[in-house]
Amino acid sequence: MFTVIISEPAQAEFEDAYLWYEIKRTGLGDDLALCFDEAIGILKRNPNFQIRHKSLRTLRVKRFPYKLVFQIVNDTEVIIESFFHTSKNPLTWISE
């Protein structure tokens, strides 16, 4: 089982998305949170997804246009670097 750490920027991105969906329709933010939690559960069990850039990997969040951008460190921890909206340019999360 892996330990999942959510970076401060990723947490802020998630909170912004949660509030946006909650404003659109009451309860929709909670649906996003459930899907986010489900994705974190997947990462805890097996985060070995394809590397997209350097050490960064992605996992799509069900039902919503978001991906978790993450990396595996120390073979025991996963750090979520971004809660990324898929309509954005991926170059914004690719650090050179």
MOPAC internal coordinates of N, CA, C and O (Angstrom, degrees):
PM7 1SCF
backbone

  N    0.0000 0     0.00 0     0.00 0    0    0    0
  C    1.4518 1     0.00 0     0.00 0    1    0    0
  C    1.5289 1   108.43 1     0.00 0    2    1    0
  O    1.2310 1   120.84 1   -47.71 1    3    2    1
  N    1.3184 1   116.00 1   132.29 1    3    2    1
  C    1.4639 1   122.01 1   179.65 1    5    3    2
  C    1.5227 1   110.52 1   -93.60 1    6    5    3
  O    1.2310 1   120.86 1   -29.19 1    7    6    5
  N    1.3109 1   115.96 1   150.81 1    7    6    5
  C    1.4571 1   122.34 1   172.29 1    9    7    6
  C    1.5188 1   107.49 1   -91.44 1   10    9    7
  O    1.2310 1   120.30 1   -48.83 1   11   10    9
  N    1.3284 1   117.04 1   131.17 1   11   10    9
  C    1.4625 1   121.45 1  -179.99 1   13   11   10
  C    1.5232 1   109.12 1  -106.75 1   14   13   11
  O    1.2310 1   121.26 1   -53.88 1   15   14   13
  N    1.3276 1   115.20 1   126.12 1   15   14   13
  C    1.4622 1   122.29 1   177.76 1   17   15   14
  C    1.5225 1   107.43 1  -114.72 1   18   17   15
  O    1.2310 1   120.76 1   -49.35 1   19   18   17
  N    1.3104 1   116.15 1   130.65 1   19   18   17
  C    1.4654 1   121.21 1   179.12 1   21   19   18
  C    1.5232 1   107.41 1  -101.74 1   22   21   19
  O    1.2310 1   120.67 1   -60.13 1   23   22   21
  N    1.3246 1   116.33 1   119.87 1   23   22   21
  C    1.4647 1   120.16 1   179.79 1   25   23   22
  C    1.5318 1   109.66 1   -66.50 1   26   25   23
  O    1.2310 1   120.72 1   -21.88 1   27   26   25
  N    1.3170 1   116.23 1   158.12 1   27   26   25
  C    1.4712 1   120.32 1   178.58 1   29   27   26
  C    1.5230 1   112.33 1   -58.71 1   30   29   27
  O    1.2310 1   119.05 1   135.85 1   31   30   29
  N    1.3510 1   119.42 1   -44.15 1   31   30   29
  C    1.4619 1   118.33 1   177.83 1   33   31   30
  C    1.5324 1   112.76 1   -61.49 1   34   33   31
  O    1.2310 1   120.27 1   139.75 1   35   34   33
  N    1.3292 1   117.09 1   -40.25 1   35   34   33
  C    1.4670 1   120.24 1   178.99 1   37   35   34
  C    1.5257 1   110.64 1   -65.69 1   38   37   35
  O    1.2310 1   120.30 1   140.10 1   39   38   37
  N    1.3248 1   117.03 1   -39.90 1   39   38   37
  C    1.4704 1   121.02 1   177.86 1   41   39   38
  C    1.5188 1   110.48 1   -62.36 1   42   41   39
  O    1.2310 1   120.26 1   137.51 1   43   42   41
  N    1.3243 1   117.11 1   -42.49 1   43   42   41
  C    1.4641 1   121.22 1   179.04 1   45   43   42
  C    1.5277 1   110.85 1   -65.04 1   46   45   43
  O    1.2310 1   120.13 1   140.18 1   47   46   45
  N    1.3350 1   117.37 1   -39.82 1   47   46   45
  C    1.4723 1   120.95 1   178.21 1   49   47   46
  C    1.5196 1   110.18 1   -63.85 1   50   49   47
  O    1.2310 1   120.72 1   138.26 1   51   50   49
  N    1.3373 1   116.23 1   -41.74 1   51   50   49
  C    1.4654 1   119.46 1   178.09 1   53   51   50
  C    1.5240 1   110.91 1   -63.81 1   54   53   51
  O    1.2310 1   120.05 1   134.54 1   55   54   53
  N    1.3114 1   117.51 1   -45.46 1   55   54   53
  C    1.4685 1   120.87 1  -179.08 1   57   55   54
  C    1.5242 1   111.41 1   -61.92 1   58   57   55
  O    1.2310 1   119.94 1   139.60 1   59   58   57
  N    1.3261 1   117.72 1   -40.40 1   59   58   57
  C    1.4651 1   121.08 1   176.40 1   61   59   58
  C    1.5243 1   111.10 1   -61.26 1   62   61   59
  O    1.2310 1   120.85 1   135.67 1   63   62   61
  N    1.3261 1   115.98 1   -44.33 1   63   62   61
  C    1.4702 1   120.44 1   179.39 1   65   63   62
  C    1.5252 1   110.61 1   -64.90 1   66   65   63
  O    1.2310 1   120.80 1   137.11 1   67   66   65
  N    1.3250 1   116.07 1   -42.89 1   67   66   65
  C    1.4660 1   120.36 1   179.12 1   69   67   66
  C    1.5255 1   110.46 1   -56.89 1   70   69   67
  O    1.2310 1   120.70 1   130.79 1   71   70   69
  N    1.3217 1   116.28 1   -49.21 1   71   70   69
  C    1.4697 1   119.91 1  -179.27 1   73   71   70
  C    1.5211 1   111.87 1   -63.68 1   74   73   71
  O    1.2310 1   120.26 1   140.21 1   75   74   73
  N    1.3267 1   117.10 1   -39.79 1   75   74   73
  C    1.4642 1   120.64 1   179.62 1   77   75   74
  C    1.5228 1   110.38 1   -61.62 1   78   77   75
  O    1.2310 1   119.95 1   133.40 1   79   78   77
  N    1.3366 1   117.70 1   -46.60 1   79   78   77
  C    1.4686 1   121.06 1  -179.99 1   81   79   78
  C    1.5254 1   111.35 1   -67.96 1   82   81   79
  O    1.2310 1   120.10 1   143.95 1   83   82   81
  N    1.3058 1   117.41 1   -36.05 1   83   82   81
  C    1.4617 1   120.89 1  -179.97 1   85   83   82
  C    1.5311 1   110.69 1   -66.80 1   86   85   83
  O    1.2310 1   120.44 1   144.79 1   87   86   85
  N    1.3302 1   116.77 1   -35.21 1   87   86   85
  C    1.4653 1   120.65 1   176.65 1   89   87   86
  C    1.5289 1   110.33 1   -68.58 1   90   89   87
  O    1.2310 1   120.59 1   141.43 1   91   90   89
  N    1.3254 1   116.48 1   -38.57 1   91   90   89
  C    1.4660 1   120.66 1   179.63 1   93   91   90
  C    1.5178 1   111.64 1   -63.62 1   94   93   91
  O    1.2310 1   120.88 1   137.59 1   95   94   93
  N    1.3405 1   115.92 1   -42.41 1   95   94   93
  C    1.4673 1   120.20 1   178.25 1   97   95   94
  C    1.5198 1   108.94 1  -159.80 1   98   97   95
  O    1.2310 1   120.72 1   -55.05 1   99   98   97
  N    1.2929 1   116.23 1   124.95 1   99   98   97
  C    1.4611 1   121.35 1   179.70 1  101   99   98
  C    1.5250 1   109.57 1   -55.67 1  102  101   99
  O    1.2310 1   121.29 1   -51.26 1  103  102  101
  N    1.3224 1   115.14 1   128.74 1  103  102  101
  C    1.4570 1   121.45 1  -179.99 1  105  103  102
  C    1.5202 1   113.94 1    97.61 1  106  105  103
  O    1.2310 1   120.28 1   160.20 1  107  106  105
  N    1.3255 1   117.06 1   -19.80 1  107  106  105
  C    1.4610 1   119.70 1  -179.05 1  109  107  106
  C    1.5325 1   111.00 1   -69.67 1  110  109  107
  O    1.2310 1   120.40 1   146.41 1  111  110  109
  N    1.3116 1   116.84 1   -33.59 1  111  110  109
  C    1.4667 1   120.06 1   174.54 1  113  111  110
  C    1.5232 1   111.22 1   -62.61 1  114  113  111
  O    1.2310 1   120.81 1   141.61 1  115  114  113
  N    1.3311 1   116.06 1   -38.39 1  115  114  113
  C    1.4647 1   119.84 1   177.11 1  117  115  114
  C    1.5242 1   111.03 1   -65.49 1  118  117  115
  O    1.2310 1   120.20 1   143.47 1  119  118  117
  N    1.3466 1   117.23 1   -36.53 1  119  118  117
  C    1.4654 1   120.43 1   175.43 1  121  119  118
  C    1.5276 1   110.44 1   -62.23 1  122  121  119
  O    1.2310 1   120.52 1   138.30 1  123  122  121
  N    1.3256 1   116.61 1   -41.70 1  123  122  121
  C    1.4579 1   121.00 1   176.99 1  125  123  122
  C    1.5305 1   109.94 1   -60.68 1  126  125  123
  O    1.2310 1   120.32 1   135.93 1  127  126  125
  N    1.3154 1   117.00 1   -44.07 1  127  126  125
  C    1.4694 1   121.22 1  -179.81 1  129  127  126
  C    1.5290 1   111.09 1   -61.44 1  130  129  127
  O    1.2310 1   120.00 1   140.06 1  131  130  129
  N    1.3248 1   117.60 1   -39.94 1  131  130  129
  C    1.4673 1   120.62 1   177.62 1  133  131  130
  C    1.5249 1   111.30 1   -63.25 1  134  133  131
  O    1.2310 1   120.46 1   136.86 1  135  134  133
  N    1.3301 1   116.72 1   -43.14 1  135  134  133
  C    1.4643 1   120.79 1   178.91 1  137  135  134
  C    1.5275 1   111.17 1   -67.27 1  138  137  135
  O    1.2310 1   120.35 1   142.86 1  139  138  137
  N    1.3186 1   116.93 1   -37.14 1  139  138  137
  C    1.4644 1   122.58 1   175.91 1  141  139  138
  C    1.5289 1   109.67 1   -62.13 1  142  141  139
  O    1.2310 1   120.55 1   133.28 1  143  142  141
  N    1.3212 1   116.56 1   -46.72 1  143  142  141
  C    1.4640 1   121.15 1   178.91 1  145  143  142
  C    1.5299 1   111.50 1   -62.57 1  146  145  143
  O    1.2310 1   120.72 1   142.38 1  147  146  145
  N    1.3300 1   116.22 1   -37.62 1  147  146  145
  C    1.4657 1   120.22 1   177.95 1  149  147  146
  C    1.5362 1   110.36 1   -63.46 1  150  149  147
  O    1.2310 1   120.63 1   137.24 1  151  150  149
  N    1.3285 1   116.40 1   -42.76 1  151  150  149
  C    1.4683 1   120.45 1   178.72 1  153  151  150
  C    1.5298 1   110.76 1   -63.96 1  154  153  151
  O    1.2310 1   120.32 1   140.61 1  155  154  153
  N    1.3142 1   116.99 1   -39.39 1  155  154  153
  C    1.4615 1   120.20 1   177.35 1  157  155  154
  C    1.5362 1   110.13 1   -63.59 1  158  157  155
  O    1.2310 1   120.31 1   140.67 1  159  158  157
  N    1.3123 1   117.01 1   -39.33 1  159  158  157
  C    1.4586 1   120.71 1   176.55 1  161  159  158
  C    1.5228 1   112.16 1   -60.48 1  162  161  159
  O    1.2310 1   120.73 1   140.88 1  163  162  161
  N    1.3241 1   116.22 1   -39.12 1  163  162  161
  C    1.4680 1   120.43 1   176.91 1  165  163  162
  C    1.5257 1   109.87 1   -62.74 1  166  165  163
  O    1.2310 1   120.62 1   135.19 1  167  166  165
  N    1.3353 1   116.43 1   -44.81 1  167  166  165
  C    1.4655 1   120.23 1   179.78 1  169  167  166
  C    1.5251 1   111.77 1   -63.17 1  170  169  167
  O    1.2310 1   120.37 1   143.34 1  171  170  169
  N    1.3213 1   116.89 1   -36.66 1  171  170  169
  C    1.4644 1   119.97 1   178.66 1  173  171  170
  C    1.5299 1   111.68 1   -62.29 1  174  173  171
  O    1.2310 1   121.08 1   143.19 1  175  174  173
  N    1.3185 1   115.55 1   -36.81 1  175  174  173
  C    1.4693 1   120.21 1  -177.87 1  177  175  174
  C    1.5274 1   112.37 1   -80.93 1  178  177  175
  O    1.2310 1   120.31 1   136.44 1  179  178  177
  N    1.3376 1   117.02 1   -43.56 1  179  178  177
  C    1.4648 1   119.93 1  -176.32 1  181  179  178
  C    1.5295 1   110.26 1  -161.50 1  182  181  179
  O    1.2310 1   119.86 1   -83.13 1  183  182  181
  N    1.3305 1   117.87 1    96.87 1  183  182  181
  C    1.4569 1   121.21 1  -178.23 1  185  183  182
  C    1.5272 1   114.32 1   -91.31 1  186  185  183
  O    1.2310 1   120.03 1  -167.74 1  187  186  185
  N    1.3181 1   117.56 1    12.26 1  187  186  185
  C    1.4622 1   120.75 1  -173.07 1  189  187  186
  C    1.5275 1   112.37 1   -80.71 1  190  189  187
  O    1.2310 1   121.06 1  -116.57 1  191  190  189
  N    1.3241 1   115.58 1    63.43 1  191  190  189
  C    1.4501 1   121.37 1   175.48 1  193  191  190
  C    1.5274 1   109.02 1   -89.12 1  194  193  191
  O    1.2310 1   121.19 1   -12.99 1  195  194  193
  N    1.3173 1   115.33 1   167.01 1  195  194  193
  C    1.4628 1   120.86 1  -178.61 1  197  195  194
  C    1.5319 1   111.61 1   -57.91 1  198  197  195
  O    1.2310 1   120.79 1   -42.36 1  199  198  197
  N    1.3198 1   116.09 1   137.64 1  199  198  197
  C    1.4672 1   120.74 1   174.78 1  201  199  198
  C    1.5216 1   107.73 1   -74.64 1  202  201  199
  O    1.2310 1   120.85 1   -51.63 1  203  202  201
  N    1.3336 1   115.99 1   128.37 1  203  202  201
  C    1.4617 1   121.74 1  -177.91 1  205  203  202
  C    1.5234 1   112.33 1   -96.00 1  206  205  203
  O    1.2310 1   120.78 1   143.59 1  207  206  205
  N    1.3156 1   116.11 1   -36.41 1  207  206  205
  C    1.4625 1   120.99 1   179.25 1  209  207  206
  C    1.5225 1   108.27 1  -158.08 1  210  209  207
  O    1.2310 1   121.32 1   -57.79 1  211  210  209
  N    1.3299 1   115.08 1   122.21 1  211  210  209
  C    1.4685 1   120.93 1  -176.84 1  213  211  210
  C    1.5232 1   108.87 1    50.25 1  214  213  211
  O    1.2310 1   118.61 1    63.98 1  215  214  213
  N    1.3111 1   120.26 1  -116.02 1  215  214  213
  C    1.4707 1   120.79 1  -179.14 1  217  215  214
  C    1.5259 1   112.56 1  -101.01 1  218  217  215
  O    1.2310 1   120.12 1  -174.70 1  219  218  217
  N    1.3279 1   117.37 1     5.30 1  219  218  217
  C    1.4687 1   120.60 1  -176.26 1  221  219  218
  C    1.5273 1   112.16 1   -85.59 1  222  221  219
  O    1.2310 1   121.47 1   -43.01 1  223  222  221
  N    1.3062 1   114.79 1   136.99 1  223  222  221
  C    1.4694 1   123.28 1   178.90 1  225  223  222
  C    1.5257 1   107.67 1  -124.62 1  226  225  223
  O    1.2310 1   120.33 1   -14.65 1  227  226  225
  N    1.3214 1   116.97 1   165.35 1  227  226  225
  C    1.4614 1   119.72 1   177.81 1  229  227  226
  C    1.5242 1   110.66 1  -134.14 1  230  229  227
  O    1.2310 1   121.80 1   -26.67 1  231  230  229
  N    1.3247 1   114.16 1   153.33 1  231  230  229
  C    1.4629 1   122.44 1   174.15 1  233  231  230
  C    1.5207 1   107.16 1  -138.80 1  234  233  231
  O    1.2310 1   120.62 1   -55.18 1  235  234  233
  N    1.3173 1   116.42 1   124.82 1  235  234  233
  C    1.4643 1   121.44 1   179.59 1  237  235  234
  C    1.5297 1   110.07 1   -73.24 1  238  237  235
  O    1.2310 1   121.08 1   -40.49 1  239  238  237
  N    1.3235 1   115.55 1   139.51 1  239  238  237
  C    1.4647 1   122.20 1   175.46 1  241  239  238
  C    1.5299 1   107.33 1   -89.60 1  242  241  239
  O    1.2310 1   120.06 1   -53.96 1  243  242  241
  N    1.3169 1   117.49 1   126.04 1  243  242  241
  C    1.4624 1   121.56 1  -178.14 1  245  243  242
  C    1.5287 1   111.71 1   -60.43 1  246  245  243
  O    1.2310 1   121.31 1   -36.01 1  247  246  245
  N    1.3420 1   115.10 1   143.99 1  247  246  245
  C    1.4681 1   124.65 1   172.92 1  249  247  246
  C    1.5247 1   114.85 1    71.65 1  250  249  247
  O    1.2310 1   119.33 1   166.98 1  251  250  249
  N    1.3079 1   118.89 1   -13.02 1  251  250  249
  C    1.4602 1   121.24 1  -176.05 1  253  251  250
  C    1.5309 1   109.35 1  -128.98 1  254  253  251
  O    1.2310 1   120.36 1   -27.29 1  255  254  253
  N    1.3305 1   116.92 1   152.71 1  255  254  253
  C    1.4739 1   119.96 1  -176.59 1  257  255  254
  C    1.5342 1   112.55 1   -83.41 1  258  257  255
  O    1.2310 1   121.01 1  -121.49 1  259  258  257
  N    1.3190 1   115.68 1    58.51 1  259  258  257
  C    1.4612 1   121.15 1  -178.62 1  261  259  258
  C    1.5205 1   110.27 1  -133.42 1  262  261  259
  O    1.2310 1   122.03 1   -26.30 1  263  262  261
  N    1.3305 1   113.72 1   153.70 1  263  262  261
  C    1.4578 1   121.86 1   172.23 1  265  263  262
  C    1.5223 1   108.64 1  -129.65 1  266  265  263
  O    1.2310 1   121.23 1   -33.54 1  267  266  265
  N    1.3185 1   115.25 1   146.46 1  267  266  265
  C    1.4527 1   120.35 1   169.03 1  269  267  266
  C    1.5235 1   106.30 1   -88.66 1  270  269  267
  O    1.2310 1   120.63 1   -54.73 1  271  270  269
  N    1.3045 1   116.40 1   125.27 1  271  270  269
  C    1.4617 1   121.84 1   174.55 1  273  271  270
  C    1.5264 1   105.34 1  -101.94 1  274  273  271
  O    1.2310 1   120.63 1   -58.19 1  275  274  273
  N    1.3353 1   116.40 1   121.81 1  275  274  273
  C    1.4581 1   119.36 1  -171.48 1  277  275  274
  C    1.5161 1   111.38 1  -146.01 1  278  277  275
  O    1.2310 1   121.75 1   -11.88 1  279  278  277
  N    1.3136 1   114.26 1   168.12 1  279  278  277
  C    1.4562 1   120.63 1   172.84 1  281  279  278
  C    1.5264 1   109.37 1  -138.61 1  282  281  279
  O    1.2310 1   121.53 1   -27.18 1  283  282  281
  N    1.3120 1   114.68 1   152.82 1  283  282  281
  C    1.4620 1   121.67 1   177.19 1  285  283  282
  C    1.5243 1   107.57 1   -96.53 1  286  285  283
  O    1.2310 1   120.72 1   -49.64 1  287  286  285
  N    1.3308 1   116.22 1   130.36 1  287  286  285
  C    1.4649 1   120.64 1   177.13 1  289  287  286
  C    1.5242 1   109.00 1  -126.64 1  290  289  287
  O    1.2310 1   120.64 1   -35.58 1  291  290  289
  N    1.3187 1   116.37 1   144.42 1  291  290  289
  C    1.4648 1   123.09 1   175.37 1  293  291  290
  C    1.5272 1   114.09 1    57.78 1  294  293  291
  O    1.2310 1   119.10 1  -161.57 1  295  294  293
  N    1.3091 1   119.32 1    18.43 1  295  294  293
  C    1.4710 1   123.35 1  -179.91 1  297  295  294
  C    1.5288 1   113.64 1    56.64 1  298  297  295
  O    1.2310 1   120.01 1  -168.03 1  299  298  297
  N    1.3355 1   117.58 1    11.97 1  299  298  297
  C    1.4680 1   119.83 1   179.25 1  301  299  298
  C    1.5260 1   112.41 1  -136.44 1  302  301  299
  O    1.2310 1   120.18 1   164.43 1  303  302  301
  N    1.3263 1   117.25 1   -15.57 1  303  302  301
  C    1.4639 1   120.98 1  -175.43 1  305  303  302
  C    1.5245 1   111.45 1  -123.10 1  306  305  303
  O    1.2310 1   121.71 1   -33.86 1  307  306  305
  N    1.3113 1   114.34 1   146.14 1  307  306  305
  C    1.4578 1   122.38 1   173.06 1  309  307  306
  C    1.5183 1   106.63 1  -119.39 1  310  309  307
  O    1.2310 1   120.56 1   -50.14 1  311  310  309
  N    1.3174 1   116.54 1   129.86 1  311  310  309
  C    1.4598 1   120.59 1   176.28 1  313  311  310
  C    1.5210 1   107.98 1  -111.82 1  314  313  311
  O    1.2310 1   120.87 1   -60.53 1  315  314  313
  N    1.3309 1   115.94 1   119.47 1  315  314  313
  C    1.4667 1   120.75 1   175.61 1  317  315  314
  C    1.5153 1   106.78 1   -83.08 1  318  317  315
  O    1.2310 1   121.21 1   -63.20 1  319  318  317
  N    1.3263 1   115.30 1   116.80 1  319  318  317
  C    1.4598 1   121.58 1  -176.63 1  321  319  318
  C    1.5234 1   112.25 1   -89.83 1  322  321  319
  O    1.2310 1   120.46 1   151.49 1  323  322  321
  N    1.3454 1   116.73 1   -28.51 1  323  322  321
  C    1.4571 1   119.66 1  -176.35 1  325  323  322
  C    1.5243 1   110.45 1  -154.52 1  326  325  323
  O    1.2310 1   121.28 1   -35.41 1  327  326  325
  N    1.3200 1   115.16 1   144.59 1  327  326  325
  C    1.4596 1   123.57 1   167.84 1  329  327  326
  C    1.5211 1   103.29 1  -104.77 1  330  329  327
  O    1.2310 1   120.69 1   -86.40 1  331  330  329
  N    1.3279 1   116.28 1    93.60 1  331  330  329
  C    1.4515 1   123.08 1  -161.59 1  333  331  330
  C    1.5205 1   112.70 1  -101.75 1  334  333  331
  O    1.2310 1   120.32 1   -55.73 1  335  334  333
  N    1.3377 1   117.00 1   124.27 1  335  334  333
  C    1.4641 1   121.73 1   175.57 1  337  335  334
  C    1.5214 1   108.13 1   -74.51 1  338  337  335
  O    1.2310 1   120.23 1   -50.98 1  339  338  337
  N    1.3213 1   117.16 1   129.02 1  339  338  337
  C    1.4587 1   121.45 1  -171.80 1  341  339  338
  C    1.5259 1   114.19 1   -70.89 1  342  341  339
  O    1.2310 1   119.60 1   169.51 1  343  342  341
  N    1.3304 1   118.37 1   -10.49 1  343  342  341
  C    1.4637 1   119.18 1   177.17 1  345  343  342
  C    1.5266 1   111.91 1   -82.98 1  346  345  343
  O    1.2310 1   120.69 1   169.61 1  347  346  345
  N    1.3380 1   116.29 1   -10.39 1  347  346  345
  C    1.4680 1   120.31 1   179.35 1  349  347  346
  C    1.5264 1   110.48 1   -80.18 1  350  349  347
  O    1.2310 1   121.38 1   -18.44 1  351  350  349
  N    1.3047 1   114.97 1   161.56 1  351  350  349
  C    1.4488 1   121.60 1   177.09 1  353  351  350
  C    1.5311 1   108.99 1   -70.82 1  354  353  351
  O    1.2310 1   119.74 1   -56.02 1  355  354  353
  N    1.3425 1   118.09 1   123.98 1  355  354  353
  C    1.4641 1   119.03 1  -178.49 1  357  355  354
  C    1.5147 1   114.03 1   -63.08 1  358  357  355
  O    1.2310 1   119.98 1   163.39 1  359  358  357
  N    1.2998 1   117.65 1   -16.61 1  359  358  357
  C    1.4631 1   119.35 1   177.49 1  361  359  358
  C    1.5247 1   111.92 1   -64.09 1  362  361  359
  O    1.2310 1   120.08 1   162.74 1  363  362  361
  N    1.3424 1   117.46 1   -17.26 1  363  362  361
  C    1.4588 1   119.07 1   179.42 1  365  363  362
  C    1.5256 1   112.64 1   -71.76 1  366  365  363
  O    1.2310 1   119.46 1   157.28 1  367  366  365
  N    1.3261 1   118.64 1   -22.72 1  367  366  365
  C    1.4697 1   119.93 1   176.57 1  369  367  366
  C    1.5139 1   112.71 1  -104.77 1  370  369  367
  O    1.2310 1   120.29 1   173.53 1  371  370  369
  N    1.3102 1   117.06 1    -6.47 1  371  370  369
  C    1.4668 1   119.45 1   177.23 1  373  371  370
  C    1.5192 1   107.94 1   -87.29 1  374  373  371
  O    1.2310 1   121.02 1   -68.74 1  375  374  373
  N    1.3057 1   115.66 1   111.26 1  375  374  373
  C    1.4657 1   119.11 1   178.48 1  377  375  374
  C    1.5158 1   109.08 1   -95.96 1  378  377  375
  O    1.2310 1   121.13 1   -46.76 1  379  378  377
  N    1.2847 1   115.44 1   133.24 1  379  378  377
  C    1.4721 1   120.58 1  -178.45 1  381  379  378
  C    1.5013 1   110.67 1   -80.86 1  382  381  379
  O    1.2310 1   120.10 1   180.00 1  383  382  381

